Amino acid sequence: MKKNEKKSVSVPVELYGRIEARVRATDFGSVDEYVEFVLAEAIKEEEEAEKEVKKRLKDLGYLH
């Protein structure tokens, strides 16, 4: 897949409306930009947490 290639994701209308309201209060130009940012941040945090858990398990001798 190309770096800038996009795929669509559907969200419930109510959630979309809530996101639209948040976008109006930010510097994001669109719901798509906001959702992309939030998802990227969530994945980044999850990956960092996973790395920390693996480090702790390794330090405790459970992983090699």
N, CA, C and O of each residue as an XYZ file, in Angstrom:
256
protein
N       0.841     -1.174      0.000
C       0.000      0.000      0.000
C       0.890      1.243      0.000
O       1.899      1.298      0.703
N       0.502      2.232     -0.794
C       1.261      3.478     -0.873
C       1.075      4.291      0.408
O       0.045      4.190      1.073
N       2.076      5.092      0.742
C       2.070      5.832      2.005
C       0.849      6.746      2.152
O       0.258      6.797      3.230
N       0.466      7.452      1.121
C      -0.636      8.408      1.220
C      -1.965      7.838      0.746
O      -2.957      8.563      0.667
N      -1.993      6.568      0.435
C      -3.240      5.935      0.008
C      -4.214      5.913      1.184
O      -3.808      5.697      2.325
N      -5.482      6.135      0.910
C      -6.497      6.210      1.960
C      -7.521      5.088      1.806
O      -7.770      4.602      0.703
N      -8.099      4.693      2.915
C      -9.207      3.742      2.975
C     -10.325      4.401      3.760
O     -10.076      5.296      4.568
N     -11.542      3.970      3.531
C     -12.688      4.533      4.246
C     -13.048      3.693      5.457
O     -12.882      2.473      5.461
N     -13.546      4.373      6.490
C     -14.041      3.728      7.692
C     -15.381      4.377      8.014
O     -15.518      5.598      7.935
N     -16.355      3.576      8.371
C     -17.674      4.108      8.711
C     -17.831      4.215     10.217
O     -17.370      3.358     10.972
N     -18.493      5.288     10.640
C     -18.814      5.470     12.053
C     -20.299      5.823     12.144
O     -20.873      6.367     11.200
N     -20.910      5.515     13.272
C     -22.321      5.870     13.439
C     -22.540      7.380     13.297
O     -21.663      8.172     13.640
N     -23.699      7.768     12.798
C     -24.031      9.167     12.565
C     -23.890      9.991     13.840
O     -23.369     11.105     13.797
N     -24.344      9.464     14.966
C     -24.242     10.198     16.229
C     -22.784     10.509     16.566
O     -22.453     11.630     16.952
N     -21.922      9.507     16.417
C     -20.501      9.710     16.702
C     -19.904     10.726     15.737
O     -19.116     11.579     16.146
N     -20.266     10.644     14.475
C     -19.766     11.596     13.481
C     -20.143     13.020     13.887
O     -19.327     13.936     13.783
N     -21.365     13.201     14.342
C     -21.806     14.521     14.786
C     -20.998     15.027     15.967
O     -20.652     16.206     16.031
N     -20.701     14.142     16.893
C     -19.884     14.525     18.053
C     -18.474     14.905     17.610
O     -17.882     15.847     18.138
N     -17.944     14.169     16.642
C     -16.609     14.483     16.123
C     -16.644     15.830     15.402
O     -15.740     16.647     15.577
N     -17.674     16.068     14.600
C     -17.805     17.353     13.909
C     -17.775     18.517     14.897
O     -17.121     19.530     14.647
N     -18.479     18.373     16.015
C     -18.500     19.423     17.029
C     -17.104     19.665     17.583
O     -16.714     20.812     17.801
N     -16.361     18.611     17.807
C     -14.983     18.764     18.311
C     -14.100     19.443     17.271
O     -13.284     20.300     17.609
N     -14.261     19.063     16.017
C     -13.441     19.635     14.946
C     -13.640     21.145     14.873
O     -12.682     21.889     14.661
N     -14.867     21.595     15.046
C     -15.142     23.040     14.994
C     -14.388     23.799     16.083
O     -14.119     24.991     15.931
N     -14.049     23.130     17.166
C     -13.345     23.774     18.280
C     -11.830     23.589     18.187
O     -11.105     23.918     19.126
N     -11.355     23.066     17.066
C      -9.922     22.803     16.898
C      -9.404     23.460     15.626
O     -10.135     24.160     14.926
N      -8.132     23.219     15.345
C      -7.530     23.705     14.107
C      -7.573     22.661     13.000
O      -7.042     22.889     11.913
N      -8.203     21.511     13.267
C      -8.306     20.490     12.225
C      -9.226     20.991     11.125
O     -10.215     21.674     11.388
N      -8.888     20.641      9.889
C      -9.662     21.110      8.749
C     -10.861     20.250      8.406
O     -11.740     20.668      7.652
N     -10.897     19.039      8.965
C     -12.000     18.139      8.625
C     -12.111     17.035      9.662
O     -11.213     16.816     10.475
N     -13.240     16.351      9.604
C     -13.441     15.181     10.461
C     -12.382     14.133     10.133
O     -11.831     13.510     11.040
N     -12.094     13.933      8.864
C     -11.085     12.943      8.460
C      -9.729     13.230      9.100
O      -9.084     12.323      9.627
N      -9.295     14.495      9.054
C      -8.007     14.856      9.658
C      -8.003     14.562     11.155
O      -7.034     14.021     11.688
N      -9.083     14.919     11.821
C      -9.190     14.709     13.265
C      -9.156     13.225     13.608
O      -8.411     12.803     14.492
N      -9.958     12.442     12.912
C     -10.033     10.999     13.177
C      -8.682     10.347     12.906
O      -8.239      9.498     13.680
N      -8.027     10.733     11.823
C      -6.712     10.171     11.511
C      -5.720     10.478     12.633
O      -4.958      9.601     13.040
N      -5.722     11.711     13.133
C      -4.824     12.093     14.216
C      -5.121     11.300     15.483
O      -4.208     10.756     16.105
N      -6.389     11.233     15.865
C      -6.770     10.540     17.101
C      -6.416      9.060     17.012
O      -5.892      8.496     17.973
N      -6.691      8.425     15.885
C      -6.364      7.004     15.739
C      -4.854      6.775     15.778
O      -4.387      5.826     16.409
N      -4.097      7.628     15.116
C      -2.634      7.485     15.123
C      -2.085      7.629     16.544
O      -1.191      6.882     16.941
N      -2.619      8.586     17.312
C      -2.182      8.771     18.694
C      -2.551      7.573     19.561
O      -1.759      7.139     20.397
N      -3.753      7.039     19.362
C      -4.189      5.878     20.149
C      -3.298      4.672     19.864
O      -2.906      3.953     20.783
N      -2.983      4.454     18.599
C      -2.121      3.320     18.235
C      -0.720      3.523     18.792
O      -0.105      2.579     19.289
N      -0.215      4.741     18.712
C       1.117      5.052     19.251
C       1.171      4.757     20.752
O       2.123      4.140     21.231
N       0.150      5.197     21.493
C       0.106      4.951     22.936
C       0.032      3.454     23.233
O       0.688      2.966     24.153
N      -0.764      2.733     22.456
C      -0.888      1.286     22.652
C       0.440      0.583     22.395
O       0.824     -0.316     23.144
N       1.139      0.989     21.339
C       2.434      0.388     21.025
C       3.456      0.674     22.124
O       4.240     -0.200     22.494
N       3.441      1.894     22.637
C       4.369      2.254     23.716
C       4.061      1.458     24.980
O       4.979      1.015     25.670
N       2.790      1.272     25.287
C       2.399      0.486     26.458
C       2.834     -0.965     26.287
O       3.317     -1.592     27.230
N       2.662     -1.489     25.086
C       3.072     -2.870     24.813
C       4.578     -3.032     24.983
O       5.039     -4.024     25.550
N       5.343     -2.063     24.496
C       6.799     -2.108     24.657
C       7.178     -2.097     26.133
O       8.082     -2.821     26.550
N       6.488     -1.278     26.921
C       6.774     -1.179     28.351
C       6.471     -2.494     29.060
O       7.245     -2.935     29.909
N       5.346     -3.121     28.716
C       4.990     -4.407     29.327
C       6.039     -5.450     28.968
O       6.472     -6.211     29.833
N       6.453     -5.496     27.705
C       7.467     -6.466     27.290
C       8.781     -6.218     28.012
O       9.465     -7.164     28.403
N       9.143     -4.935     28.193
C      10.376     -4.609     28.910
C      10.289     -5.092     30.353
O      11.242     -5.672     30.873
N       9.154     -4.856     30.997
C       8.990     -5.297     32.382
C       9.049     -6.819     32.490
O       9.677     -7.356     33.403
N       8.402     -7.507     31.565
C       8.443     -8.971     31.576
C       9.859     -9.486     31.346
O      10.279    -10.469     31.956
N      10.589     -8.811     30.460
C      11.969     -9.199     30.209
C      12.827     -8.962     31.450
O      13.654     -9.798     31.813
N      12.619     -7.804     32.099
C      13.385     -7.485     33.311
C      13.077     -8.490     34.426
O      13.938     -8.763     35.263
N      11.871     -9.038     34.445
C      11.491    -10.029     35.451
C      11.913    -11.449     35.069
O      11.761    -12.388     35.851
N      12.444    -11.587     33.853
C      12.936    -12.894     33.420
C      11.911    -13.746     32.711
O      12.184    -14.912     32.426
N      10.735    -13.206     32.413
C       9.717    -13.982     31.715
C       9.921    -14.026     30.214
O       9.449    -14.947     29.549
N      10.622    -13.034     29.673
C      10.926    -12.987     28.238
C      12.431    -12.921     28.055
O      13.156    -12.398     28.901
N      12.875    -13.451     26.959
C      14.329    -13.428     26.671
C      14.596    -12.662     25.406
O      15.749    -12.530     24.997
